[in-house]
Amino acid sequence: MGPGIVPQAVSQQPGEAEHGGGQSQDGQHGGEQTSPREHSGEEEASPPNHGRDQGNTTDRGASPSQPGHERSQSQIADSEDQTESSDSGRQGRFFISRLTTATGYITTVLLAVTLLIGPANLLFRRRNPVSTYLRRDVGAWTAGFSIVHVIFGLQLHSGGSISLMLEYFVVDSSPLLNSFGLGNWTGLAATVVVTGLLALSNDFALRKLKAKRWKTLQRFNYALFALVVLHAFFYGALLRVTSPYTLLLILTVIAVLVGQAIGIRLWRKRHVRTAYT
């Protein structure tokens, strides 16, 4: 749920920069084709140049064993290797981007499940203890996927560079407060919260803190869900209205809000009934 759960700042891809360069070269080539000097016949009027052109034509027709031809073949091979490397790099970034998005939304759904277990117990008149192994297990999976999301997100945008990672949050010694920066700040806060909740999700912490204090700290789960939704919002999730991921996010938020509303109402009824008996 780090800089990774899902509005991303649109950055120019390395492959796009190279493609742009190729367009610029094509434009220059077109300029040479329409050069006034070539179409005016000046080169044909100059015998020395004409002689050299004939010599160059002969060289171009030389056998493949000549050095000039070998250099030409080598340049072609290098160009093909660079193209393959560029394509491979784009495919790698696309794969990492998909993994980043997928792990972010899996984290969001799992987190929603942890918030719906309590209301479901109340709705079906089951015991709703302070802690259950089911909630802990789902919470652990939530934390695990969130950490994977952060790792892939950092790799996607910074390539593992520490200096580029810092630019997620700070520019010219000032906090980055645009959409991209706020998305990263909320992702960082969510990562801190989920790590803390994971550290507390065990019997040892429950015994040391006692039930009431432990439960109070575990309620940061609600703040975590809010941070996750804000993280997705700042990364432009709502701008992709036709995306199935956006629909999944909206349905998840609605489910949590409805589930919590039902749970609060049932909890109040139960406690009022208990108070009068």
Secondary structure as UniProt FT lines:
FT   TURN            3..4
FT   HELIX           14..33
FT   HELIX           36..39
FT   TURN            40..41
FT   HELIX           42..45
FT   HELIX           47..60
FT   TURN            64..65
FT   HELIX           67..123
FT   TURN            124..125
FT   HELIX           133..158
FT   TURN            159..160
FT   HELIX           162..166
FT   TURN            167..169
FT   STRAND          170..171
FT   TURN            172..173
FT   STRAND          174..175
FT   HELIX           179..200
FT   HELIX           203..218
FT   HELIX           220..234
FT   TURN            235..236
FT   HELIX           237..239
FT   TURN            241..242
FT   HELIX           244..276
//
